Amino acid sequence: MKITLLGTSNAWGPNPFLSPPSPWPMTGTLSDGRGVQMRKYRTSLLVESRDGRKLLVECGPDFGHQLREFGFGEIDAILISHPHNDHIGGLELLSLYRPTSRLPVPVYASPYCWECMKTRHGVGNLIERGLVLEKTVPVDPGMTGASIGSVSVRSFPVEHSAMALGSVGFVFEETLNRKTTRALYTGDFWAL
C-alpha cells in the first residue's frame, strides 16, 4: 500500500487580508536545508493498493489542482470523512473523468454524511448527472466498510463538531505474504 499526501492545509485557504496576500496554493521552502519547494493544498490523500487500485480520501476544492500536479489519473473510489466544503467541494470536478468512461465514481461516506451532502450541498444533483455513485460505510470500527482492490477500509466515529455530525475516520489495511500494513486517517476532529 502506498499513501501520498495530496494536501495538508487548512480549510479556508489563503488569507487575502494579509500583507502581502498569501498565495494559493500555499507555497514555501522546507527548512531542512535542501531547499525543496512545497505546495499545500487542502487535506486529501491517495491510497494505492498493491494491485493498482486508487482510492482518494476527501475531494475538496483543490481536487483539480491535485490531479494535475500529482498526475494520479483515474481513481477507483472516494472516501469522505464529513460533509464540509473543504472535503467535498471538488466532487463537481469529477466531470473531468467523462472522457475516460470511469463514471460514476463510487463515493463512500457515513449515512449522516450522505444525508447532509444531498440535502444541504447539492450532491444529489451529482448522483443524477452520473458523476457520483452513492456508497455507505458503516460507522462501526468492527465492520469492514469497503474493499477497494486489496485494501480493506474500516470507518470509526470521530467527534468533529455539532456542524459535522456523523464524521468518521478510516483505517486502511492490506495484507501481503502474511504481513499486514495498516494506516489510520482522520480529517478534522476534536476527539476520537
MDAnalysis code that builds the backbone (N, CA, C; Angstrom):
import MDAnalysis as mda
import numpy as np

u = mda.Universe.empty(576, n_residues=192, atom_resindex=np.repeat(np.arange(192), 3), trajectory=True)
u.add_TopologyAttr("name", ["N", "CA", "C"] * 192)
u.add_TopologyAttr("resid", np.arange(1, 193))
u.add_TopologyAttr("resname", ["MET", "LYS", "ILE", "THR", "LEU", "LEU", "GLY", "THR", "SER", "ASN", "ALA", "TRP", "GLY", "PRO", "ASN", "PRO", "PHE", "LEU", "SER", "PRO", "PRO", "SER", "PRO", "TRP", "PRO", "MET", "THR", "GLY", "THR", "LEU", "SER", "ASP", "GLY", "ARG", "GLY", "VAL", "GLN", "MET", "ARG", "LYS", "TYR", "ARG", "THR", "SER", "LEU", "LEU", "VAL", "GLU", "SER", "ARG", "ASP", "GLY", "ARG", "LYS", "LEU", "LEU", "VAL", "GLU", "CYS", "GLY", "PRO", "ASP", "PHE", "GLY", "HIS", "GLN", "LEU", "ARG", "GLU", "PHE", "GLY", "PHE", "GLY", "GLU", "ILE", "ASP", "ALA", "ILE", "LEU", "ILE", "SER", "HIS", "PRO", "HIS", "ASN", "ASP", "HIS", "ILE", "GLY", "GLY", "LEU", "GLU", "LEU", "LEU", "SER", "LEU", "TYR", "ARG", "PRO", "THR", "SER", "ARG", "LEU", "PRO", "VAL", "PRO", "VAL", "TYR", "ALA", "SER", "PRO", "TYR", "CYS", "TRP", "GLU", "CYS", "MET", "LYS", "THR", "ARG", "HIS", "GLY", "VAL", "GLY", "ASN", "LEU", "ILE", "GLU", "ARG", "GLY", "LEU", "VAL", "LEU", "GLU", "LYS", "THR", "VAL", "PRO", "VAL", "ASP", "PRO", "GLY", "MET", "THR", "GLY", "ALA", "SER", "ILE", "GLY", "SER", "VAL", "SER", "VAL", "ARG", "SER", "PHE", "PRO", "VAL", "GLU", "HIS", "SER", "ALA", "MET", "ALA", "LEU", "GLY", "SER", "VAL", "GLY", "PHE", "VAL", "PHE", "GLU", "GLU", "THR", "LEU", "ASN", "ARG", "LYS", "THR", "THR", "ARG", "ALA", "LEU", "TYR", "THR", "GLY", "ASP", "PHE", "TRP", "ALA", "LEU"])
u.atoms.positions = np.array([
    [0.851, -1.171, 0.000],
    [0.000, 0.000, 0.000],
    [0.897, 1.234, 0.000],
    [0.576, 2.153, -0.901],
    [1.327, 3.396, -0.981],
    [0.371, 4.545, -0.668],
    [0.798, 5.472, 0.184],
    [-0.028, 6.618, 0.544],
    [0.695, 7.896, 0.155],
    [-0.002, 8.751, -0.586],
    [0.540, 10.043, -0.999],
    [-0.313, 11.140, -0.381],
    [0.320, 12.032, 0.371],
    [-0.394, 13.177, 0.924],
    [-0.544, 14.213, -0.185],
    [-1.764, 14.444, -0.613],
    [-2.025, 15.404, -1.682],
    [-2.231, 16.809, -1.135],
    [-2.594, 16.906, 0.124],
    [-2.820, 18.200, 0.751],
    [-2.888, 18.053, 2.254],
    [-2.387, 19.061, 2.962],
    [-2.402, 19.046, 4.434],
    [-2.710, 20.440, 4.975],
    [-3.395, 21.243, 4.200],
    [-3.598, 22.638, 4.556],
    [-4.893, 22.852, 5.331],
    [-5.121, 24.105, 5.683],
    [-6.336, 24.462, 6.416],
    [-7.553, 24.436, 5.490],
    [-8.728, 24.637, 6.081],
    [-9.975, 24.534, 5.334],
    [-10.257, 25.728, 4.439],
    [-9.808, 26.887, 4.817],
    [-10.243, 28.108, 4.142],
    [-9.247, 28.643, 3.132],
    [-8.067, 28.092, 3.048],
    [-7.103, 28.535, 2.054],
    [-6.371, 29.793, 2.468],
    [-5.886, 30.567, 1.499],
    [-5.056, 31.719, 1.801],
    [-5.873, 32.857, 2.398],
    [-5.198, 33.724, 3.111],
    [-5.858, 34.883, 3.695],
    [-5.565, 36.106, 2.827],
    [-6.580, 36.611, 2.121],
    [-6.353, 37.747, 1.221],
    [-6.126, 39.060, 1.967],
    [-6.328, 39.051, 3.294],
    [-6.189, 40.275, 4.066],
    [-4.811, 40.435, 4.682],
    [-3.942, 39.450, 4.469],
    [-2.562, 39.591, 4.929],
    [-1.825, 40.525, 3.976],
    [-0.766, 41.090, 4.443],
    [0.016, 41.978, 3.580],
    [1.423, 41.421, 3.441],
    [1.859, 40.940, 2.303],
    [1.081, 40.753, 1.073],
    [0.145, 39.554, 1.225],
    [-0.881, 39.460, 0.376],
    [-1.801, 38.314, 0.468],
    [-1.050, 36.991, 0.330],
    [-1.482, 35.979, 1.067],
    [-0.826, 34.676, 0.962],
    [-1.233, 34.003, -0.345],
    [-0.301, 33.293, -0.988],
    [-0.589, 32.665, -2.286],
    [-1.425, 31.395, -2.122],
    [-2.057, 30.977, -3.217],
    [-2.742, 29.690, -3.222],
    [-2.366, 28.963, -4.501],
    [-1.872, 27.756, -4.455],
    [-1.698, 27.031, -3.203],
    [-0.609, 27.680, -2.358],
    [-0.718, 27.461, -1.053],
    [0.322, 27.989, -0.179],
    [1.647, 27.381, -0.603],
    [2.673, 28.184, -0.690],
    [3.965, 27.679, -1.144],
    [5.039, 28.045, -0.143],
    [6.124, 27.353, -0.214],
    [7.233, 27.641, 0.679],
    [8.398, 26.722, 0.394],
    [9.423, 26.854, 1.196],
    [10.604, 26.020, 1.082],
    [10.780, 25.273, 2.386],
    [11.012, 23.962, 2.312],
    [11.224, 23.187, 3.523],
    [12.461, 23.696, 4.250],
    [12.423, 23.666, 5.554],
    [13.519, 24.230, 6.351],
    [14.600, 23.204, 6.677],
    [14.712, 22.141, 5.871],
    [15.703, 21.102, 6.158],
    [17.040, 21.354, 5.467],
    [17.203, 22.530, 4.835],
    [18.473, 22.868, 4.205],
    [18.613, 22.397, 2.772],
    [17.675, 21.582, 2.286],
    [17.765, 21.081, 0.909],
    [17.125, 22.033, -0.088],
    [16.393, 23.035, 0.406],
    [15.742, 23.991, -0.484],
    [14.603, 23.414, -1.293],
    [13.942, 22.383, -0.781],
    [12.861, 21.725, -1.506],
    [11.617, 22.606, -1.477],
    [11.083, 22.883, -2.669],
    [9.845, 23.653, -2.761],
    [8.664, 22.762, -2.415],
    [7.652, 23.344, -1.806],
    [6.456, 22.591, -1.463],
    [5.222, 23.434, -1.733],
    [4.115, 22.769, -1.932],
    [2.823, 23.421, -2.045],
    [1.891, 22.751, -1.056],
    [0.966, 23.519, -0.524],
    [-0.004, 22.947, 0.403],
    [-1.412, 23.162, -0.122],
    [-2.063, 22.058, -0.432],
    [-3.462, 22.079, -0.817],
    [-4.295, 21.625, 0.376],
    [-5.610, 21.763, 0.247],
    [-6.491, 21.309, 1.331],
    [-6.355, 19.799, 1.504],
    [-6.681, 19.334, 2.700],
    [-6.431, 17.956, 3.116],
    [-7.034, 16.924, 2.164],
    [-6.172, 16.020, 1.717],
    [-6.578, 14.911, 0.870],
    [-5.411, 13.939, 0.780],
    [-5.716, 12.679, 0.540],
    [-4.643, 11.716, 0.310],
    [-5.081, 10.669, -0.687],
    [-4.091, 10.030, -1.266],
    [-4.318, 8.979, -2.251],
    [-3.749, 7.690, -1.689],
    [-4.584, 6.655, -1.649],
    [-4.147, 5.328, -1.211],
    [-4.122, 4.442, -2.447],
    [-2.941, 3.867, -2.742],
    [-2.804, 2.969, -3.879],
    [-2.531, 1.560, -3.368],
    [-3.346, 0.622, -3.811],
    [-3.176, -0.761, -3.379],
    [-2.079, -1.430, -4.204],
    [-1.576, -2.541, -3.709],
    [-0.517, -3.254, -4.432],
    [-1.021, -3.800, -5.768],
    [-2.352, -3.943, -5.907],
    [-2.894, -4.413, -7.177],
    [-3.332, -3.252, -8.085],
    [-2.848, -2.037, -7.790],
    [-3.028, -0.910, -8.694],
    [-4.305, -0.110, -8.559],
    [-5.119, -0.385, -7.550],
    [-6.348, 0.386, -7.353],
    [-6.021, 1.688, -6.633],
    [-6.757, 2.757, -6.955],
    [-6.508, 4.079, -6.373],
    [-7.748, 4.569, -5.637],
    [-7.539, 4.951, -4.393],
    [-8.603, 5.403, -3.516],
    [-8.279, 6.822, -3.070],
    [-9.137, 7.768, -3.398],
    [-8.959, 9.153, -2.997],
    [-9.701, 9.392, -1.691],
    [-9.033, 9.981, -0.728],
    [-9.669, 10.305, 0.544],
    [-9.838, 11.814, 0.586],
    [-11.075, 12.263, 0.622],
    [-11.507, 13.659, 0.578],
    [-11.376, 14.175, -0.849],
    [-12.333, 14.968, -1.251],
    [-12.353, 15.533, -2.604],
    [-12.734, 17.004, -2.482],
    [-11.799, 17.786, -1.976],
    [-12.044, 19.204, -1.732],
    [-11.884, 20.054, -2.976],
    [-11.998, 21.374, -2.806],
    [-11.947, 22.291, -3.938],
    [-10.619, 22.283, -4.699],
    [-9.568, 21.716, -4.119],
    [-8.271, 21.666, -4.794],
    [-8.082, 20.395, -5.618],
    [-9.124, 19.586, -5.735],
    [-9.016, 18.300, -6.426],
    [-8.419, 18.436, -7.829],
    [-8.892, 19.391, -8.615],
    [-8.378, 19.559, -9.979],
    [-6.893, 19.876, -10.002],
    [-6.441, 20.745, -9.077],
    [-5.015, 21.080, -8.985],
    [-4.201, 19.857, -8.563],
    [-4.718, 19.107, -7.586],
    [-4.009, 17.915, -7.106],
    [-3.903, 16.879, -8.215],
    [-4.976, 16.704, -8.976],
    [-4.980, 15.744, -10.083],
    [-3.907, 16.104, -11.106],
    [-3.814, 17.388, -11.449],
    [-2.799, 17.812, -12.426],
    [-1.387, 17.727, -11.856],
    [-1.192, 18.228, -10.648],
    [0.163, 18.275, -10.106],
    [0.721, 16.886, -9.798],
    [-0.102, 16.023, -9.209],
    [0.392, 14.701, -8.816],
    [0.200, 13.659, -9.915],
    [-0.622, 13.956, -10.916],
    [-0.788, 13.086, -12.074],
    [-1.237, 11.679, -11.740],
    [-2.159, 11.535, -10.804],
    [-2.569, 10.182, -10.403],
    [-3.615, 9.578, -11.324],
    [-4.166, 10.339, -12.248],
    [-5.074, 9.780, -13.253],
    [-6.402, 9.307, -12.692],
    [-6.869, 8.197, -13.221],
    [-8.179, 7.673, -12.843],
    [-8.159, 7.136, -11.415],
    [-9.286, 7.295, -10.731],
    [-9.418, 6.767, -9.373],
    [-10.549, 5.748, -9.354],
    [-10.458, 4.813, -8.405],
    [-11.455, 3.749, -8.322],
    [-12.567, 4.042, -7.324],
    [-12.299, 4.912, -6.342],
    [-13.310, 5.252, -5.337],
    [-12.847, 6.471, -4.549],
    [-13.800, 7.086, -3.851],
    [-13.525, 8.233, -2.986],
    [-14.128, 7.948, -1.619],
    [-13.409, 8.327, -0.582],
    [-13.920, 8.266, 0.785],
    [-14.053, 9.688, 1.310],
    [-15.167, 9.982, 1.968],
    [-15.415, 11.303, 2.540],
    [-15.600, 11.142, 4.054],
    [-14.860, 11.944, 4.826],
    [-14.946, 11.843, 6.288],
    [-16.107, 12.639, 6.871],
    [-16.423, 13.784, 6.273],
    [-17.546, 14.600, 6.751],
    [-17.915, 15.625, 5.672],
    [-19.125, 16.200, 5.774],
    [-19.658, 17.000, 4.669],
    [-19.309, 18.485, 4.681],
    [-18.089, 18.858, 5.003],
    [-17.685, 20.255, 4.889],
    [-17.086, 20.490, 3.508],
    [-17.199, 21.719, 3.017],
    [-16.784, 22.028, 1.656],
    [-15.324, 21.691, 1.371],
    [-14.443, 21.842, 2.367],
    [-13.035, 21.537, 2.106],
    [-12.797, 20.042, 1.931],
    [-13.833, 19.218, 2.155],
    [-13.724, 17.769, 1.976],
    [-14.564, 17.264, 0.800],
    [-15.571, 18.053, 0.372],
    [-16.454, 17.596, -0.713],
    [-16.561, 18.600, -1.868],
    [-15.953, 19.760, -1.755],
    [-16.127, 20.829, -2.732],
    [-15.566, 20.541, -4.112],
    [-14.860, 19.445, -4.291],
    [-14.311, 19.102, -5.604],
    [-15.076, 18.001, -6.315],
    [-16.147, 17.497, -5.708],
    [-16.885, 16.398, -6.345],
    [-17.417, 16.791, -7.717],
    [-17.789, 18.041, -7.888],
    [-18.265, 18.516, -9.196],
    [-17.198, 18.313, -10.266],
    [-15.917, 18.394, -9.865],
    [-14.818, 18.256, -10.823],
    [-14.640, 16.823, -11.321],
    [-15.413, 15.890, -10.795],
    [-15.351, 14.525, -11.321],
    [-15.764, 14.495, -12.786],
    [-16.408, 15.562, -13.247],
    [-16.764, 15.647, -14.666],
    [-15.519, 15.601, -15.565],
    [-14.334, 15.867, -14.984],
    [-13.084, 15.734, -15.749],
    [-12.895, 14.302, -16.256],
    [-13.516, 13.333, -15.582],
    [-13.367, 11.928, -15.962],
    [-14.323, 11.495, -17.078],
    [-15.185, 12.382, -17.551],
    [-16.142, 11.987, -18.598],
    [-15.475, 11.308, -19.797],
    [-14.368, 11.829, -20.315],
    [-13.746, 11.169, -21.483],
    [-13.188, 9.775, -21.185],
    [-13.033, 9.408, -19.915],
    [-12.420, 8.128, -19.567],
    [-13.429, 7.000, -19.420],
    [-14.703, 7.306, -19.427],
    [-15.758, 6.309, -19.194],
    [-15.637, 5.686, -17.807],
    [-15.073, 6.415, -16.845],
    [-14.908, 5.894, -15.492],
    [-15.972, 6.424, -14.534],
    [-17.061, 6.930, -15.058],
    [-18.117, 7.487, -14.218],
    [-19.286, 6.521, -14.176],
    [-20.034, 6.509, -13.103],
    [-19.868, 7.296, -11.895],
    [-18.762, 6.734, -11.007],
    [-18.157, 7.608, -10.218],
    [-17.128, 7.195, -9.259],
    [-17.825, 6.833, -7.947],
    [-17.594, 5.626, -7.397],
    [-18.179, 5.276, -6.110],
    [-17.627, 6.205, -5.011],
    [-18.532, 6.818, -4.256],
    [-18.148, 7.704, -3.161],
    [-18.717, 7.114, -1.873],
    [-17.813, 6.820, -0.923],
    [-18.191, 6.210, 0.348],
    [-18.232, 7.271, 1.442],
    [-19.335, 7.267, 2.209],
    [-19.486, 8.185, 3.335],
    [-20.473, 7.573, 4.322],
    [-20.510, 8.111, 5.530],
    [-21.458, 7.626, 6.541],
    [-22.876, 8.016, 6.124],
    [-23.892, 7.323, 6.660],
    [-25.272, 7.674, 6.300],
    [-25.608, 9.143, 6.579],
    [-25.189, 9.665, 7.727],
    [-25.474, 11.066, 8.045],
    [-24.753, 12.003, 7.075],
    [-23.528, 11.686, 6.751],
    [-22.768, 12.496, 5.808],
    [-23.482, 12.546, 4.460],
    [-23.981, 11.392, 3.999],
    [-24.709, 11.366, 2.731],
    [-25.956, 12.227, 2.807],
    [-26.687, 12.125, 3.905],
    [-27.900, 12.926, 4.061],
    [-27.573, 14.414, 3.930],
    [-26.528, 14.839, 4.628],
    [-26.092, 16.246, 4.577],
    [-25.641, 16.636, 3.174],
    [-24.839, 15.790, 2.546],
    [-24.316, 16.115, 1.219],
    [-25.450, 16.277, 0.208],
    [-26.484, 15.444, 0.337],
    [-27.579, 15.512, -0.626],
    [-28.541, 16.656, -0.333],
    [-28.857, 16.894, 0.937],
    [-29.866, 17.902, 1.256],
    [-29.310, 19.307, 1.382],
    [-28.075, 19.451, 1.829],
    [-27.519, 20.790, 2.060],
    [-26.461, 21.208, 1.055],
    [-25.869, 20.254, 0.356],
    [-24.736, 20.582, -0.520],
    [-24.959, 20.238, -1.986],
    [-26.149, 19.798, -2.349],
    [-26.466, 19.569, -3.756],
    [-25.805, 18.373, -4.402],
    [-25.286, 17.447, -3.603],
    [-24.599, 16.286, -4.182],
    [-25.599, 15.337, -4.846],
    [-26.875, 15.427, -4.463],
    [-27.889, 14.629, -5.141],
    [-27.892, 14.900, -6.639],
    [-27.630, 16.138, -7.017],
    [-27.529, 16.523, -8.417],
    [-26.389, 15.780, -9.114],
    [-25.274, 15.581, -8.414],
    [-24.139, 14.873, -8.997],
    [-24.456, 13.396, -9.208],
    [-25.287, 12.840, -8.328],
    [-25.736, 11.457, -8.489],
    [-26.610, 11.361, -9.741],
    [-27.566, 12.292, -9.853],
    [-28.472, 12.301, -11.015],
    [-27.714, 12.481, -12.321],
    [-26.639, 13.268, -12.306],
    [-25.851, 13.525, -13.514],
    [-24.867, 12.405, -13.828],
    [-24.799, 11.380, -12.970],
    [-23.943, 10.234, -13.244],
    [-22.478, 10.423, -12.910],
    [-22.160, 11.431, -12.083],
    [-20.773, 11.633, -11.679],
    [-20.415, 10.796, -10.456],
    [-21.383, 10.617, -9.563],
    [-21.146, 10.003, -8.262],
    [-22.084, 8.818, -8.073],
    [-21.567, 7.739, -7.505],
    [-22.364, 6.582, -7.124],
    [-22.347, 6.504, -5.606],
    [-23.512, 6.637, -4.986],
    [-23.609, 6.677, -3.520],
    [-23.316, 5.308, -2.909],
    [-22.329, 5.285, -1.994],
    [-21.981, 4.081, -1.236],
    [-21.910, 4.476, 0.234],
    [-22.407, 3.625, 1.111],
    [-22.425, 3.932, 2.536],
    [-21.416, 3.074, 3.276],
    [-20.674, 3.706, 4.187],
    [-19.771, 2.953, 5.061],
    [-20.401, 2.899, 6.442],
    [-20.396, 1.721, 7.080],
    [-20.939, 1.640, 8.437],
    [-20.009, 2.359, 9.414],
    [-20.602, 3.042, 10.372],
    [-19.798, 3.759, 11.367],
    [-19.622, 2.828, 12.559],
    [-18.838, 1.794, 12.348],
    [-18.591, 0.788, 13.371],
    [-17.177, 0.269, 13.161],
    [-16.294, 0.509, 14.148],
    [-14.902, 0.109, 13.968],
    [-14.706, -1.385, 13.724],
    [-15.685, -2.202, 14.081],
    [-15.530, -3.636, 13.921],
    [-15.919, -4.157, 12.558],
    [-16.509, -3.311, 11.732],
    [-17.008, -3.771, 10.438],
    [-16.158, -3.229, 9.297],
    [-15.914, -4.065, 8.306],
    [-15.236, -3.582, 7.109],
    [-16.256, -2.824, 6.284],
    [-15.913, -1.597, 5.928],
    [-16.850, -0.755, 5.202],
    [-16.748, -0.914, 3.699],
    [-15.558, -1.214, 3.215],
    [-15.366, -1.332, 1.775],
    [-14.066, -2.055, 1.508],
    [-14.001, -2.698, 0.373],
    [-12.749, -3.255, -0.118],
    [-12.522, -2.667, -1.492],
    [-11.387, -1.994, -1.639],
    [-11.009, -1.409, -2.921],
    [-9.745, -2.141, -3.338],
    [-9.890, -3.045, -4.278],
    [-8.759, -3.891, -4.631],
    [-8.346, -4.694, -3.405],
    [-7.068, -4.716, -3.118],
    [-6.568, -5.498, -1.979],
    [-6.568, -4.720, -0.669],
    [-7.087, -3.484, -0.671],
    [-7.147, -2.679, 0.554],
    [-8.553, -2.739, 1.128],
    [-8.649, -3.108, 2.397],
    [-9.938, -3.036, 3.072],
    [-9.968, -1.761, 3.909],
    [-11.160, -1.200, 4.030],
    [-11.343, 0.078, 4.721],
    [-12.380, -0.107, 5.813],
    [-12.034, 0.329, 7.014],
    [-12.983, 0.366, 8.128],
    [-13.140, 1.816, 8.567],
    [-14.331, 2.199, 8.930],
    [-14.550, 3.551, 9.435],
    [-14.775, 3.499, 10.933],
    [-14.531, 4.612, 11.592],
    [-14.788, 4.721, 13.025],
    [-15.299, 6.125, 13.313],
    [-16.158, 6.270, 14.340],
    [-16.731, 7.586, 14.626],
    [-15.683, 8.559, 15.152],
    [-15.824, 9.811, 14.733],
    [-14.933, 10.887, 15.145],
    [-15.806, 12.060, 15.592],
    [-15.470, 12.670, 16.694],
    [-16.184, 13.863, 17.130],
    [-15.490, 15.075, 16.526],
    [-16.179, 15.745, 15.613],
    [-15.615, 16.939, 14.974],
    [-16.260, 18.176, 15.578],
    [-17.548, 18.356, 15.345],
    [-18.289, 19.472, 15.924],
    [-19.768, 19.221, 15.674],
    [-20.600, 20.056, 16.271],
    [-22.042, 19.933, 16.050],
    [-22.404, 20.218, 14.598],
    [-21.509, 20.891, 13.881],
    [-21.750, 21.199, 12.469],
    [-21.303, 20.064, 11.548],
    [-20.771, 18.994, 12.114],
    [-20.309, 17.875, 11.285],
    [-20.610, 16.555, 11.986],
    [-21.877, 16.388, 12.372],
    [-22.268, 15.133, 13.000],
    [-22.071, 13.995, 12.003],
    [-21.755, 12.822, 12.506],
    [-21.536, 11.677, 11.627],
    [-20.150, 11.628, 11.018],
    [-19.222, 12.445, 11.528],
    [-17.851, 12.422, 10.998],
    [-17.189, 11.082, 11.309],
    [-16.348, 10.646, 10.386],
    [-15.645, 9.381, 10.566],
    [-14.173, 9.528, 10.206],
    [-13.397, 8.604, 10.703],
    [-12.022, 8.412, 10.279],
    [-11.966, 7.050, 9.601],
    [-10.824, 6.725, 9.028],
    [-10.708, 5.469, 8.294],
    [-9.430, 4.732, 8.664],
    [-9.518, 3.406, 8.678],
    [-8.343, 2.546, 8.813],
    [-8.231, 1.761, 7.516],
    [-7.059, 1.842, 6.899],
    [-6.774, 1.113, 5.667],
    [-5.899, -0.070, 6.021],
    [-6.183, -1.217, 5.430],
    [-5.435, -2.420, 5.763],
    [-5.197, -3.228, 4.497],
    [-3.954, -3.689, 4.362],
    [-3.594, -4.534, 3.217],
    [-2.633, -5.607, 3.710],
    [-2.876, -6.836, 3.301],
    [-2.026, -7.956, 3.721],
    [-1.310, -8.527, 2.507],
    [0.002, -8.731, 2.666],
    [0.825, -9.324, 1.619],
    [1.803, -10.275, 2.287],
    [1.801, -11.524, 1.853],
    [2.688, -12.550, 2.427],
    [2.589, -12.596, 3.950],
    [1.379, -12.614, 4.444],
    [1.062, -12.701, 5.881],
    [1.541, -11.495, 6.678],
    [1.957, -10.432, 6.004],
    [2.330, -9.200, 6.685],
    [1.245, -8.165, 6.402],
    [0.657, -7.625, 7.467],
    [-0.423, -6.660, 7.325],
    [0.099, -5.246, 7.566],
    [-0.236, -4.372, 6.652],
    [0.101, -2.955, 6.785],
    [-1.192, -2.198, 7.065],
    [-1.162, -1.317, 8.056],
    [-2.331, -0.518, 8.393],
    [-1.959, 0.956, 8.432],
    [-2.893, 1.771, 8.037],
    [-2.745, 3.223, 8.146],
    [-4.070, 3.777, 8.647],
    [-3.994, 4.757, 9.509],
    [-5.178, 5.398, 10.053],
    [-5.236, 6.830, 9.548],
    [-6.419, 7.268, 9.163],
    [-6.627, 8.633, 8.700],
    [-7.850, 9.213, 9.386],
    [-7.747, 10.445, 9.802],
    [-8.916, 11.192, 10.195],
    [-8.738, 12.627, 9.730],
    [-9.833, 13.210, 9.256],
    [-9.805, 14.611, 8.859],
    [-9.824, 15.462, 10.116],
    [-10.720, 16.399, 10.196],
    [-10.826, 17.282, 11.349],
    [-11.470, 16.535, 12.516],
    [-10.959, 16.760, 13.725],
    [-11.608, 16.126, 14.880],
    [-11.269, 16.859, 16.170],
    [-12.210, 16.725, 17.116],
    [-11.981, 17.215, 18.483],
    [-11.560, 16.043, 19.358],
    [-12.148, 14.884, 19.098],
    [-11.860, 13.710, 19.910],
    [-12.151, 12.459, 19.097],
    [-11.436, 11.381, 19.434],
    [-11.698, 10.091, 18.777],
    [-12.558, 9.262, 19.700],
])
